[in-house]
């Protein structure tokens, strides 16, 4: 496969469930402030973060919504500096789309309880550009328009995602374990699907997560079913 900085950047956003958020301090002299956030993303790969109004980073963003997110996929490598990571620059906006909040809480089940808290808000990060480091000599700036996935033809998938995920978890647990064990090379049984998007799907087992990418993007529930069936067949033959 050819080296595609935009695709690699988007896959990192989709596959990682946490990031380091950098914002500008508002109650001092504007020093940079870094904090851990749990992340998800929309079908277009725009990052989603769910924040309390009481948090320092939220107070910062409400005054100056410019921010940066570090997505780091170097954990466990003998030489982390040879691993992949991106520094994403963008602006944070409150997102009131219930489907996006459902995506987030499905990715992070522990956050479901915060839906009843009036001082929690979902923020969507509008990607402006990304700095990708993918190993020695593979360092690129990528414009946000290149990274965002075009969802103009995937509205059906957005609306049916919850039903697809629920059906897979209820009726196809064996296939889900095959995806995790054979395709994603993860151990254990009892994996559950948390999200599905045009480019792949996310799985979770307790605190462990993994992702499987589709061979080609999908746009609706029928295409999702066809891809999932085919990937199960492939996994059984590995």
N, C-alpha and C positions, 0 to 999 in steps of 0.2 A: 504493500500500500504506500502511495506517495505521502510525503510529509505535508500535512494540512494544518497549519497553526490555528485556524479558526475552528476546525472540527475538534482538534485536541483540546482547545480551551473550553469548548462547549461540553465535551464529554467530562472534563474535570468538574465543571459546575454541576452537571447532572449526577455524577457518581459520588461526590463527597457530601456528607451531611453536617459538616461544621466548617466554620471559617473564622479568621481573625478579622474583626471590624475595626477600622481606623476612622476616627472622627476628630473633630476639632473642639477642644475644650472651650466652653462658653463662660465658665465662672472663674476664669483666670486670665492668662495672657494669650490664649489661643494655642496652647501646646497640643501636639498630637496625643491622642488617647487611643490605646488598643485594647480590645476586649474580645472574649470568646462569644460567638453566637452560633446557635444551631440553625442550619440552613436547609431550605428546599428550593425548588425553582418551578416556574410556570412551564407550560408546554413549549414556549419560545426560548426557554433556558434563562429567563430573567430571574435572578436570585430573589428568594422570599425569606424574610426574617420576622419573627414574632417577638415584639418587645414590650416591656412594661414601661409605663410613663415615668416610673420612679427611677429607672436605670439612668446612669450618667450618660451612656451613649445615646439614649433616646432624647434626653434633654439637649444634647449637642446637636443632634440631627434636626430637631424642631427649629433651631435657630439658623443652622447652616447645613443643608441637606447633602452637601458634597461629602463623599466617603470613599473608602477603599476597602476591598475584601481580599484577603489572602486565602486562596484555596491550595492546600498543601497535600500532595500525594506522595511524599517522600518517606513516610513512616515505615520503619523496618528495613530500609536499604542500608547496606554497609557504607555507602558513600551518598548521603542524602543530597549533596549538591549536584549529583548526576541525575536526580529524579525530577519529576514534573511538578511544576507549581505555577500559579498565575496570580498576579496582582491586578485586581479588577478595579477600575475607577468608574464612578458613576454618581448618580443622585438618588436619594431615597424618598419615596412618596408613599403615603398611606394608601393601602389597597383595600377596598371594601367589597371585593368580589368574593362571595361565599364559596365558590368552587375553588378559588386559590387558597382560601383558609382551610378547606377540606383537604387539599393536597398537602398542605403543611402538616396538619395534625395527623394525617395518615403516615407521613414520613416520620413524625415524632409523636407517637401515641401519648406520651406523658404530658404533652401540651394541650390535650383535649380539655382538661379541667379549666384551663385559662379562658376558654370561650365565654364563660359566665362572668369573667372579671371585666369591668368597664374600663379599667386602666391598661388593658392590653390591646395593641394594635398590630395588624400585619402590615409590613412595609415591603414594597416591591422596589428593587434596585434597577434603575434605568441604566443599562450598560453604555458607557461612552467609549471606553477603550480598555484593552487588556494587555498587560505585559506578560508574555509567556516565556518561561525558562524550561526547556524540555531536555536538558543535558548540555554537554560541552558543544559550543558552537551553534546551538539551536535556541536562539534568543530572538524574539520577535514582538513588535507592537502590532496589535490587531484591532481594527476599528469595530465598535459595537455592532454596527449594521451587518458586518460579516459573521458575527457570532450568533446573533439572534436567529432562531429558526422561524421560517415563514409559516405561520399558523392560519393563513387565510383560507385554507382548504381542510382544516382539521377540527372544525367546530363540533362535529359529531363525536369525535373521540373525547374532546374536553367534557362534553355533556354526559357521556356514558362511562367515563373512567371508573367512577365508584361502583357501578354495576359489574363491570368487567373484573375489577379487583375482588369484589365480594364473591362472584361466581367462581373465580379461580381458587380462592382460599377455601370455599365451601366444598367444591366438587372435584378439584384437580390438585390435591395436596401432593400426590405422588409425582406429578409432572413438575411441580414447583421445586421439590427436593432434587429432581433430576437437573433442572436448570442450575440450581446452586452447586450441587456436587460435581456435575460433569462439565457444564459450560463455564461456570465461574470458579471452579476448582476450590470450593469451600467445603468444610466438613460439617457433619451434623445433620439431623433430621428435624422436621418441625418448622422449616422455613415458611414464611408467609410473604405474599406479594403486598407491597405498600403503595406503589404508584405505577402507572403506565403512561408513556408519552409517545410522540411520533417516532422517536428513535430507539426506544427500548423500555425496560421495566426495572424496578428496584425491588429487592428482596431484603427481608429482615429476619433474624433469629436472635431474640434477646437484644443485646447491645451490638451484635455483629450485623453488618450490612454488606450487600454486594449488588452489582448491576450487570445485566445482560443487555447488549445492544442488538437491535434488529439488523439483519443483513442489508435491509433497505427500509427507508422511512415508510410509515403507514399513515393513513388519514382517517380511518373510521373503524368501527367495532368489527365489521366483517373482515377487514384486512388484519386486524389484531388477532382474531381467532385463527386465521390461516397461518400467520407467522408463528403463533404459539404452538399450534399443532406440529408444524414443520420442525420447530426447534426441539420439541419433545422427541420427535423421531430421531433427529441428529444425536441428541443426548443419550438415547437408549443404545445407540451403536458405537458410542465411545468406549 
